[in-house]
C-alpha cells in the first residue's frame, strides 16, 4: 500500500513539475511563432543552428530526453516541440532549454555590467511571480519563494540567475534558471531536481552553463 501511495506522489510530482516547467519557460521566453528549431548533438556538444545560434557541452551523466521520459505521450507531444532541447540525468533531474530570436526578455533591458539594486530585484520578482501564478489553474497555484536573483559570471557570459521554490499540491519544486542574452536573441536554461533531492544534477547544470556560448 505504501508503494502505491509513493507512486501516486511521484506521479503528481511529475505532472506538477512538467506543468510548472512549461509555465516558467513560457513566462521567461519571448512569445512568438516560429518553426521547429534546427539543432544537433555532436561529439558531446549541443548546437542550435537557427538564430540565436549557440552551443553548450552536454554534462557527463546526461542525455537527450526521449518521449518515453515524459509522464505521458500526450505530454511529450505537447512539450517537446516547445523546447530547443531537453536533457535528463541518470538520476532523473531535468534541464530544459528554450530560445527566442531578437531583443527582449521577461525583465527590463539594462546595462548588464552593473548589479541589480534590491528595489530592482523586488520589482522583477513581483512581475515574474505574478505572471507565473496567473498562468496556473487556481486549484494548482503554488506558493513561490525567492531564494536569489542577480547577474553571475559563467565564463565570458553574465546571465541573469534566478533561484526559487514552488510549493504546491504536488509537492515542492526547486528551480534554478539562467537567462543568456546575445545580439541575436536570448536563451533560457531551467534546472529541476528530483523529489528526493532538489539539488540533484545541479553540478551538471553548472558545467553546461560554464560551457555555453553564442556563435
C-alpha positions as CSV (number, residue, x, y, z in Angstrom):
1,X,0.0,0.0,0.0
2,X,2.8,2.4,0.8
3,X,4.4,1.7,-2.5
4,X,1.2,2.7,-4.3
5,X,0.9,5.9,-2.2
6,X,4.6,6.7,-3.1
7,X,3.9,6.1,-6.7
8,X,0.9,8.4,-6.6
9,X,3.1,11.1,-5.0
10,X,5.7,10.6,-7.7
11,X,3.1,10.8,-10.4
12,X,1.7,14.0,-9.0
13,X,5.2,15.5,-8.7
14,X,5.9,14.6,-12.3
15,X,2.8,16.2,-13.6
16,X,3.2,19.3,-11.5
17,X,6.9,19.5,-12.4
18,X,6.2,19.4,-16.1
19,X,3.3,21.8,-15.8
20,X,5.4,24.3,-13.9
21,X,8.4,23.8,-16.3
22,X,6.2,24.8,-19.2
23,X,4.7,27.8,-17.4
24,X,8.1,29.0,-16.3
25,X,9.7,28.7,-19.7
26,X,6.7,30.4,-21.3
27,X,6.9,33.2,-18.8
28,X,10.6,33.7,-19.3
29,X,10.8,33.4,-23.1
30,X,9.6,35.9,-25.6
31,X,6.3,34.9,-27.1
32,X,6.2,34.3,-30.8
33,X,5.5,31.8,-33.5
34,X,8.5,30.1,-35.1
35,X,9.3,26.8,-37.0
36,X,10.8,23.9,-35.1
37,X,14.4,24.8,-34.3
38,X,17.2,23.2,-36.2
39,X,19.6,21.6,-33.7
40,X,22.0,18.7,-33.4
41,X,24.2,16.8,-31.0
42,X,27.8,16.1,-31.9
43,X,30.8,14.8,-30.0
44,X,29.4,15.6,-26.6
45,X,28.0,19.0,-27.6
46,X,24.6,20.5,-28.5
47,X,24.4,23.0,-31.3
48,X,21.4,25.3,-32.1
49,X,21.7,26.1,-35.8
50,X,18.9,28.7,-36.2
51,X,19.2,32.1,-34.6
52,X,20.0,32.6,-31.9
53,X,23.0,30.3,-32.7
54,X,24.6,28.8,-29.6
55,X,26.4,25.7,-28.3
56,X,27.0,24.0,-25.0
57,X,28.6,20.9,-23.6
58,X,26.4,18.0,-22.6
59,X,27.5,17.2,-19.0
60,X,28.6,13.7,-18.1
61,X,25.8,11.5,-17.0
62,X,23.2,13.4,-19.0
63,X,21.4,12.5,-22.3
64,X,18.8,14.0,-24.6
65,X,15.3,13.3,-23.2
66,X,13.1,10.9,-25.2
67,X,9.3,10.9,-25.5
68,X,9.3,7.9,-23.1
69,X,10.9,10.1,-20.3
70,X,7.8,12.3,-20.1
71,X,4.9,11.5,-17.8
72,X,2.8,10.6,-20.9
73,X,3.0,10.5,-24.7
74,X,0.5,13.3,-24.8
75,X,2.7,15.4,-22.5
76,X,5.8,14.6,-24.7
77,X,3.9,15.7,-27.9
78,X,3.0,18.9,-26.2
79,X,6.3,19.8,-24.5
80,X,9.0,18.6,-27.0
81,X,8.2,20.9,-29.8
82,X,8.3,23.9,-27.4
83,X,11.9,23.3,-26.4
84,X,15.2,23.7,-28.2
85,X,16.2,20.6,-26.3
86,X,15.7,18.8,-23.0
87,X,18.3,16.7,-21.1
88,X,17.7,14.1,-18.4
89,X,20.3,12.8,-15.9
90,X,20.8,9.2,-14.9
91,X,19.1,10.1,-11.5
92,X,16.1,11.8,-13.1
93,X,16.9,15.5,-12.9
94,X,16.0,17.7,-15.9
95,X,17.4,20.6,-17.9
96,X,15.2,22.2,-20.4
97,X,16.3,24.9,-22.9
98,X,14.2,27.4,-24.9
99,X,15.3,30.4,-27.0
100,X,13.9,33.3,-28.8
101,X,15.5,35.4,-31.6
102,X,15.5,39.2,-31.3
103,X,15.8,41.5,-28.4
104,X,13.6,41.3,-25.3
105,X,13.2,39.2,-22.1
106,X,10.9,39.0,-19.1
107,X,12.8,41.8,-17.3
108,X,13.6,45.3,-18.4
109,X,16.8,45.5,-20.6
110,X,19.6,47.3,-18.9
111,X,23.4,47.6,-18.7
112,X,24.4,44.1,-17.6
113,X,27.8,45.3,-16.3
114,X,26.1,46.6,-13.1
115,X,24.3,44.6,-10.4
116,X,20.7,44.9,-9.6
117,X,19.6,47.0,-6.7
118,X,17.3,45.5,-4.1
119,X,14.4,47.5,-5.5
120,X,15.1,46.2,-9.0
121,X,15.2,42.6,-7.7
122,X,11.9,43.1,-5.9
123,X,10.2,44.5,-8.9
124,X,11.5,41.8,-11.2
125,X,10.4,39.1,-8.8
126,X,7.0,40.6,-8.3
127,X,6.5,40.8,-12.1
128,X,7.7,37.3,-12.8
129,X,5.9,35.6,-9.9
130,X,2.6,37.4,-10.7
131,X,2.8,36.2,-14.3
132,X,3.6,32.7,-13.2
133,X,0.8,32.4,-10.7
134,X,-1.7,33.8,-13.2
135,X,-0.8,31.1,-15.7
136,X,-1.5,28.3,-13.3
137,X,-5.1,27.0,-12.7
138,X,-6.4,28.3,-9.3
139,X,-6.5,24.9,-7.7
140,X,-2.9,24.2,-8.6
141,X,-1.3,27.6,-7.8
142,X,1.9,27.1,-5.8
143,X,3.5,29.3,-3.2
144,X,6.6,30.8,-4.6
145,X,9.7,31.7,-2.5
146,X,12.5,33.7,-4.0
147,X,16.0,32.5,-2.9
148,X,18.3,34.6,-5.1
149,X,18.2,36.8,-8.2
150,X,21.0,38.6,-9.9
151,X,23.7,38.5,-12.6
152,X,26.5,36.0,-12.3
153,X,29.5,35.2,-14.4
154,X,29.7,31.9,-16.4
155,X,32.8,32.0,-18.5
156,X,32.6,35.1,-20.7
157,X,28.8,35.4,-20.1
158,X,26.9,37.2,-17.4
159,X,23.4,35.8,-17.4
160,X,20.6,36.6,-15.0
161,X,20.4,33.8,-12.5
162,X,17.1,33.1,-10.6
163,X,16.6,30.5,-7.9
164,X,13.2,29.9,-6.3
165,X,11.0,27.2,-4.8
166,X,7.4,26.4,-5.8
167,X,5.4,24.6,-3.1
168,X,2.1,23.3,-4.5
169,X,-0.4,20.4,-4.3
170,X,2.1,18.1,-6.0
171,X,5.0,18.9,-3.6
172,X,8.0,21.2,-3.6
173,X,9.9,22.0,-6.8
174,X,13.3,23.7,-6.7
175,X,14.2,25.9,-9.6
176,X,17.5,27.3,-11.0
177,X,17.0,29.4,-14.1
178,X,19.6,31.2,-16.3
179,X,18.8,33.7,-19.0
180,X,21.6,34.4,-21.5
181,X,21.3,37.5,-23.7
182,X,23.1,37.8,-27.0
183,X,22.9,40.1,-30.0
184,X,20.7,37.6,-31.9
185,X,18.3,36.7,-29.0
186,X,18.1,35.1,-25.6
187,X,18.4,31.5,-24.3
188,X,16.8,30.3,-21.1
189,X,18.1,27.2,-19.2
190,X,15.9,25.7,-16.5
191,X,17.0,23.0,-14.0
192,X,14.7,20.9,-11.8
193,X,16.0,18.2,-9.4
194,X,14.1,15.2,-8.1
195,X,11.6,14.8,-5.3
196,X,14.2,13.2,-3.0
197,X,17.0,15.7,-3.8
198,X,16.1,19.1,-5.3
199,X,19.8,19.7,-5.9
200,X,20.2,16.5,-8.0
201,X,22.1,17.3,-11.2
202,X,22.9,20.9,-10.3
203,X,26.6,20.3,-10.8
204,X,25.9,19.2,-14.4
205,X,23.8,22.3,-14.9
206,X,26.7,24.4,-13.8
207,X,29.1,22.6,-16.2
208,X,26.6,23.2,-19.1
209,X,26.3,26.9,-18.2
210,X,30.0,27.4,-18.0
211,X,30.4,25.9,-21.5
212,X,27.6,27.9,-23.0
213,X,28.5,30.3,-25.8
214,X,26.8,32.2,-28.6
215,X,28.1,31.7,-32.1
